[in-house]
Amino acid sequence: MSTCERFLSTAQSHSNIVSNNNIPLLVRYQFADFEQHDWLNVAMQCPAQLSEATMRSAQAQHSARMLANYFGFSYTPLTVTQLDATNSISLPGESLAQLALAEDRAGFATEVLAGRYASTQISTDTTFVKQLENDGTLLTLSDEHKEVASRMMTLAQGAQDLRRKVYDTQQLTANPVATTDAANGIRSHTAAILEINCAREELQALGKLPTSDIAKAQKDSSDALLQFVLLIATHATTAFDLGYPSADYALFAQ
């Protein structure tokens, strides 16, 4: 088998163990920890599977975190929230501009939500709202998205900047706590949908590239590409933490 096929076979095997309810939870936790790394290997070695593998890694990380919490284990997530250490990446500038747009839009939206939550005008789901308002989660996410967007445009090396800084707020102000995901009709917290949509938009932008472009990025700047993959996976796991379903029906339904 090729390197890609070997990594894919291992990842799928470990995924089957984690999802098998007949296997003891402790074993499933151990393999979820393996699986999150397995799918990252697939994303890096199999250009055609980068999008699915990134989401699969996020799923596995979420499973590992939930099971670690259940057992009371210490768990360190594979999170990336900034690209300050990334100085170059062999991806087209136009694609990086698309990624920057997704980050900038998410940064604006989470800032708007933070303002709405702090305004005390929301009467529903107050526990969720107060938690995010009090711990500063949304403002932190907003700052991280905007900083990453700026870094991506620096890496884009002169590509047209698609960021608008300000976006339509009608849907946000009408549904600040919960809304329906246009991608699949799932009802979830608005903040969670913002994060999963950012991840989706970025994966779609990368998915439009020829696999040869992804392979070139892996060859020329594998560390940078891995940081991008981990960044997108982090958006997905953040969505899961905020209440978005991590199951296949929510992530891979057509």
QUIBEL-V626430 format. One record per pair of residues at least 12 apart in sequence whose ideal C-beta (glycine too) atoms are under 7 Angstrom apart, sorted by the first residue. I is the first residue (numbers start at 1). J is the second residue. If there is no record, write none. Layout:
BEGIN
{{I:J} {I:J}}
END
This chain:
BEGIN
{{3:45} {4:45} {4:46} {7:38} {7:41} {7:42} {7:45} {7:46} {8:42} {8:46} {8:49} {10:38} {11:35} {11:38} {11:39} {11:42} {11:56} {14:31} {14:34} {14:35} {14:38} {15:35} {15:56} {17:31} {18:31} {18:32} {18:35} {18:60} {18:63} {25:67} {25:70} {26:71} {28:67} {29:64} {29:67} {29:68} {29:71} {32:60} {32:63} {32:64} {32:67} {33:64} {35:60} {36:57} {36:60} {36:61} {36:64} {36:78} {39:53} {39:56} {39:57} {39:60} {40:57} {40:229} {43:57} {43:229} {44:218} {44:222} {44:225} {44:226} {47:211} {47:214} {47:215} {48:211} {50:206} {50:214} {51:203} {51:206} {51:207} {54:203} {54:229} {54:232} {54:233} {55:236} {55:251} {57:233} {58:233} {58:236} {58:237} {59:246} {61:77} {61:78} {61:233} {61:237} {62:237} {62:240} {62:246} {65:77} {77:237} {78:230} {79:234} {80:227} {80:230} {80:231} {80:234} {81:144} {81:234} {82:144} {82:147} {82:148} {83:148} {83:151} {83:227} {83:231} {84:151} {86:155} {86:224} {86:227} {88:155} {88:221} {88:224} {89:155} {89:217} {89:221} {89:224} {89:225} {89:228} {90:216} {90:217} {90:220} {90:221} {91:213} {91:217} {92:213} {93:156} {93:157} {93:158} {93:159} {94:159} {95:205} {95:206} {95:209} {96:152} {96:155} {96:156} {96:159} {97:153} {97:156} {97:159} {97:160} {97:161} {97:162} {98:162} {98:205} {99:152} {99:202} {99:205} {100:149} {100:152} {100:153} {100:156} {100:162} {100:163} {101:162} {101:163} {102:198} {102:201} {102:202} {103:145} {103:148} {103:149} {103:152} {103:198} {104:145} {104:146} {104:149} {104:163} {104:165} {105:167} {106:145} {106:194} {106:195} {106:198} {107:142} {107:145} {107:146} {107:149} {108:165} {108:166} {108:167} {109:172} {109:194} {110:138} {110:141} {110:142} {110:145} {110:191} {110:194} {111:139} {111:142} {112:169} {112:172} {113:138} {113:172} {113:176} {113:190} {113:191} {114:138} {114:139} {114:142} {116:173} {116:176} {117:129} {117:132} {117:133} {117:138} {118:133} {122:176} {122:177} {124:177} {125:177} {125:178} {128:189} {129:177} {132:191} {138:191} {148:231} {149:163} {172:190} {175:190} {176:190} {177:189} {177:190} {178:190} {179:193} {181:193} {183:200} {184:250} {184:253} {186:245} {186:250} {188:243} {188:244} {189:242} {189:243} {191:242} {192:239} {192:242} {192:243} {192:244} {193:244} {195:235} {195:238} {195:239} {195:242} {196:236} {196:239} {196:244} {198:235} {199:232} {199:235} {199:236} {199:239} {202:232} {203:232}}
END
